[in-house]
Amino acid sequence: MSTDLLLRERKTLIQERLKSDGRVLAADLAAELRVSEDTIRRDLREMAAAGLCERVYGGALPLAPSSLSLSQRVAMAPERKAALARASVGFIVAGSTVFLDAGSANLAIAQLIDPELKATIVTNTPLIAAALMEKPGIDLILVGGPLNRAVGAAVGARAQRDIEQLRPDVCILGTCGADTEAGLTAIYFEDAEFKRLVASRSRALLVAVTNDKLGMAASHTVVGIDQVTTLVLEADAPTHQVAAFEASGTTIIKAEASDR
């Protein structure tokens, strides 16, 4: 009985630390609680299996929050996403082929593209395609197949076959979480598979990330942070996370401060 109580107390503490600190390290918890690292690692394995955290080397991260629909996400913190979009849109240059992945920040980027810019934009996302339809300079390619409503885009076998015919100069990828150890992650398996494919076929990879996704890990790995060419972060992104991303070799661009 007392052992069960101690186990519950440890797991409660771990959840509290994940919420307050954004990650836990098995060695630190073992020393603090005066138990073995094997005990803490077992606790973390059980919590990960129960969907309470994401295991990473040496510890664990909080799970990325459950996904809302793309339409719902568009309405959340639009000023922050607009600031990220302003810092990102310059990477879409004349004569280039750019893949714009599903994501509310990426929709904001699409809306900011100069209507007269001569470029090819590929997307798997109807909302992004609609934002580009009236821009006469843009050659628009819509990747097809069944629509995954949770993602707001086509990510299945047909979409993957379409992408295999392309070699974008830049992929502007959406992500559910970004962490130096877990990398970029996605909530849905098929979405992660699609993202990995398009990233592997692109010459450069850019990701615009709001603060709430930093230090988060969803269930499915997309790519490591070291494979990201450029990370566009908010002006007040936590300093320690910015430093960790820079140490991985990724170029960091800070958006200008937005009015919240």
Buried (B, 14 or more C-beta within 10 A) or exposed (E): EEEEEEBEEBBEBBBEBBEEEBBBBBEBBBEEBEBEBEBBBBBBEEBBEEEBBBBBEBBBBBBBEEBBEBEEBBEEBBEBBBBBBBBBBEBBEEEBBBBBBBBBBBBBBBBBBEEEBEBBBBBBBBBBBEBBEEBEEBEBBBBEBEBBEBBBBBBBEEBBEBBEEBEBBBBBBBBBBBBBBBBBBBBBEBBBBBBBBBBEBBEBBBBBBBBBBBBBBBBBBBBBBEBBBBBBBBBEBBEEBBEBBEEBEBEBBBBEEBEE
